């Protein structure tokens, strides 16, 4: 046991691997506790770059970190390693910088799209969370071949953020009901039934879904139906919470959990993310998705 305690790299490997366990896996839970305590005790005596690596993993275990941020951190750690391979280090830096330039270009294009929508007088109340929205998509898939899906998913997240602001802080209950009904119908022809400030948003929502559908192969276009259904459910959940607020109604725990599962937005965004990853990912997701996807 004393030998194991002195093997910091071994402890760190076991610590990270133990987080791959499932709920209720007592042995791996004990492994996490054992390795964490010993790594914390050893931290003061370690030298760079091992100190940095242990500190980062103690803060957030390896398999819970965003892979691209992990790559950036590890480049710095590996650069200080006396046994490093300089050719591999150079390739890692080139890969990171090339992909980062693509991510920057994507965000630049998304920002242009956002500036045409959100800062208008009709939606001036909306929070500007575009970089945050993009970062969410980046956490799902950072690879270059998911570029179009990443951009479209970011737009969907931004539109959901505006929808949340409409229901939460700006619209009256009657206006919220109109928007909910329009989303249920999913038809640009009903835009005239909406208040003036909602019209641009509603049309942009329709257009973004059309854009997403255009990116899909002909045998994958059916998937967009499931995202639309998820969006409809989300608007209904937001409207239900608006009614609770205005009517000063305190829901039961069961009611709250039923609605908040949808209003958390994760079912809809998860659905959109898997569609962007192709038909194989969609099929794998089918057995778990509450919308039948």
C-alpha positions in Angstrom: 0.0 0.0 0.0 2.9 2.4 0.8 4.3 1.7 -2.7 1.0 2.6 -4.3 0.8 5.8 -2.3 4.2 6.9 -3.6 3.3 6.2 -7.2 1.7 9.5 -8.1 1.3 8.8 -11.8 -0.3 5.4 -11.0 -2.6 7.1 -8.4 -3.6 9.7 -11.0 -4.4 7.1 -13.6 -6.5 5.1 -11.2 -8.2 8.3 -10.0 -9.3 9.2 -13.5 -10.2 5.7 -14.5 -12.4 5.3 -11.5 -14.7 8.0 -12.7 -15.8 5.7 -15.5 -17.7 3.7 -13.0 -21.5 3.5 -12.8 -23.7 4.7 -10.0 -23.5 2.5 -7.0 -20.1 1.0 -7.9 -18.7 0.9 -4.4 -15.3 -0.4 -5.2 -14.6 2.5 -7.7 -16.1 5.0 -5.3 -13.6 3.9 -2.7 -10.9 4.1 -5.3 -11.8 7.7 -6.0 -11.7 8.5 -2.3 -8.4 6.7 -1.7 -6.6 8.2 -4.7 -7.9 11.7 -4.2 -6.8 11.9 -0.6 -3.3 10.6 -1.4 -3.0 12.9 -4.4 -3.9 15.9 -2.3 -1.4 14.9 0.3 1.3 14.5 -2.3 0.6 17.7 -4.2 2.9 19.9 -2.1 5.9 17.7 -2.8 5.4 17.4 -6.6 7.3 19.4 -9.3 6.1 20.7 -12.6 4.7 19.6 -14.9 3.2 16.8 -12.7 2.0 19.4 -10.2 -0.1 21.1 -12.9 -1.5 17.9 -14.2 -2.6 16.6 -10.8 -4.1 19.9 -9.9 -6.1 20.1 -13.1 -7.4 16.5 -12.7 -8.3 17.0 -9.0 -10.3 20.1 -10.0 -12.1 18.2 -12.9 -11.4 14.5 -13.6 -10.1 13.7 -17.0 -13.2 12.1 -18.4 -15.4 15.0 -17.3 -13.5 17.7 -19.1 -14.1 19.3 -22.5 -11.7 17.5 -24.8 -10.5 20.6 -26.6 -9.7 22.5 -23.4 -8.0 19.3 -22.2 -5.8 19.3 -25.3 -4.8 22.9 -24.7 -3.9 22.2 -21.1 -2.0 19.1 -22.0 0.1 20.8 -24.6 1.5 23.1 -21.9 2.1 20.2 -19.6 3.8 18.1 -22.3 6.0 21.0 -23.3 7.6 20.9 -19.8 8.1 17.2 -19.9 11.8 16.4 -20.2 11.0 13.2 -22.2 8.8 14.9 -24.7 9.0 14.3 -28.5 9.3 17.7 -30.1 7.9 16.6 -33.4 4.7 15.4 -31.7 4.5 18.6 -29.7 4.8 20.7 -32.8 2.1 18.7 -34.6 -0.2 19.1 -31.5 0.3 22.9 -31.6 -0.4 23.0 -35.4 -3.5 20.9 -35.0 -4.8 23.1 -32.2 -4.2 26.4 -33.9 -5.7 25.2 -37.3 -8.8 24.0 -35.6 -9.1 27.0 -33.4 -9.0 29.2 -36.6 -12.0 27.3 -37.9 -13.8 27.7 -34.6 -13.1 31.5 -34.7 -14.4 31.7 -38.3 -17.6 29.8 -37.3 -18.2 32.2 -34.3 -17.6 35.2 -36.6 -20.3 34.0 -39.0 -22.7 33.2 -36.2 -22.2 36.6 -34.7 -23.2 38.2 -38.0 -26.4 36.1 -37.9 -27.0 37.1 -34.3 -26.5 40.8 -35.0 -29.2 40.7 -37.6 -31.7 39.4 -35.0 -31.1 40.1 -31.4 -30.0 43.7 -31.1 -33.1 45.0 -33.0 -35.5 47.1 -31.0 -38.0 44.3 -31.0 -35.6 41.9 -29.1 -33.5 44.4 -27.2 -34.4 42.6 -23.9 -32.8 39.3 -25.0 -29.6 38.3 -23.3 -26.5 38.2 -25.5 -25.2 34.7 -24.7 -23.8 33.8 -28.1 -20.3 32.8 -27.1 -21.8 30.8 -24.3 -24.1 29.0 -26.7 -21.3 28.3 -29.1 -19.2 26.9 -26.3 -22.0 24.5 -25.4 -21.9 23.2 -29.0 -18.1 23.0 -29.0 -18.4 20.8 -25.9 -20.6 18.4 -27.9 -18.4 18.2 -31.0 -15.3 20.1 -31.8 -14.1 18.2 -34.8 -13.8 20.0 -38.2 -16.2 17.7 -40.0 -19.0 18.8 -37.6 -18.7 22.4 -38.6 -22.1 23.0 -40.2 -23.9 21.1 -37.4 -22.0 23.0 -34.7 -23.0 26.3 -36.3 -26.7 25.3 -36.7 -26.9 23.9 -33.2 -25.4 27.1 -31.8 -28.1 29.1 -33.6 -30.8 26.8 -32.1 -29.4 27.3 -28.6 -29.4 31.1 -29.1 -33.0 31.0 -30.3 -34.0 28.9 -27.3 -32.3 31.5 -25.1 -34.4 34.2 -26.6 -37.5 32.1 -26.3 -36.8 31.7 -22.6 -36.4 35.4 -22.2 -39.7 36.1 -24.0 -41.6 33.8 -21.6 -39.7 34.7 -18.5 -39.3 38.4 -18.5 -41.1 40.1 -21.4 -44.3 38.7 -22.7 -47.7 38.9 -21.2 -49.5 35.6 -20.6 -51.7 36.2 -23.6 -48.7 36.9 -25.8 -47.0 33.8 -24.5 -50.1 31.8 -25.4 -50.1 33.2 -29.0 -46.5 32.3 -29.5 -47.0 28.8 -28.1 -49.9 28.2 -30.4 -47.9 29.5 -33.4 -45.0 27.2 -32.6 -47.5 24.3 -32.3 -48.8 25.1 -35.8 -45.3 25.6 -37.2 -46.4 27.7 -40.2 -44.9 31.0 -41.3 -48.4 32.0 -42.4 -49.6 32.5 -38.8 -46.9 35.1 -38.1 -49.5 37.9 -38.5 -51.2 36.6 -35.3 -48.2 37.4 -33.2 -47.2 40.7 -31.5 -44.9 42.8 -33.6 -41.8 42.1 -31.5 -42.3 38.3 -31.9 -42.6 38.2 -35.7 -38.9 38.5 -36.6 -38.1 35.9 -34.0 -40.7 33.4 -35.2 -39.6 33.7 -38.8 -36.0 33.3 -37.9 -36.9 30.2 -35.9 -38.6 28.7 -39.0 -35.6 29.6 -41.2 -33.0 28.1 -38.9 -34.9 24.8 -38.9 -35.0 24.9 -42.7 -31.3 25.6 -42.7 -30.7 22.6 -40.4 -32.8 20.4 -42.7 -30.9 21.4 -45.8 -27.7 20.2 -44.1 -29.1 16.7 -43.8 -28.8 13.9 -46.4 -32.0 12.9 -48.1 -32.3 9.8 -45.9 -31.8 11.8 -42.7 -34.3 14.7 -43.3 -37.0 12.8 -41.4 -35.0 13.6 -38.2 -35.8 17.3 -38.3 -39.4 16.3 -37.4 -38.2 15.2 -33.9 -36.4 18.4 -33.2 -39.6 20.3 -34.2 -41.6 18.2 -31.8 -39.1 18.8 -29.1 -39.3 22.6 -29.7 -43.1 22.4 -29.5 -42.9 20.6 -26.2 -40.4 23.2 -24.9 -42.7 26.1 -25.7 -45.5 24.3 -23.9 -43.3 23.8 -20.9 -42.3 27.5 -20.9 -46.0 28.5 -21.2 -47.0 26.2 -18.3 -44.3 27.8 -16.1 -45.6 31.3 -17.1 -49.1 30.3 -16.0 -47.8 29.1 -12.7 -46.0 32.4 -12.2 -48.9 34.6 -13.1 -51.5 32.6 -11.2 -49.2 32.3 -8.2 -49.6 28.5 -8.4 -47.2 26.3 -6.5 -46.8 23.0 -8.4 -46.4 19.7 -6.8 -43.0 18.1 -7.0 -44.3 15.7 -9.6 -45.7 18.5 -11.7 -42.5 20.5 -11.3 -40.2 17.7 -12.4 -42.4 16.8 -15.3 -42.3 20.3 -16.7 -38.8 21.3 -15.7 -37.4 18.2 -17.4 -38.5 19.7 -20.7 -37.9 23.4 -19.8 -34.3 22.6 -18.9 -33.9 22.5 -22.8 -31.5 19.6 -22.6 -33.9 17.1 -24.3 -34.4 19.3 -27.3 -30.7 20.4 -27.6 -29.5 16.8 -27.1 -31.9 15.7 -29.9 -30.5 18.5 -32.2 -27.0 17.5 -31.4 -27.4 13.9 -32.3 -29.2 14.7 -35.5 -26.1 16.8 -36.4 -23.9 13.8 -35.9 -25.6 11.6 -38.6 -28.0 8.8 -38.9 -25.9 6.2 -36.9 -25.9 8.5 -33.9 -29.6 9.1 -34.3 -30.3 5.4 -34.3 -28.2 4.9 -31.2 -30.1 7.7 -29.5 -33.5 6.2 -30.4 -33.8 3.9 -27.5 -33.3 6.8 -24.9 -34.9 9.9 -26.4 -38.3 10.9 -24.8 -39.4 12.2 -28.2 -39.0 8.9 -29.9 -35.9 9.9 -31.9 
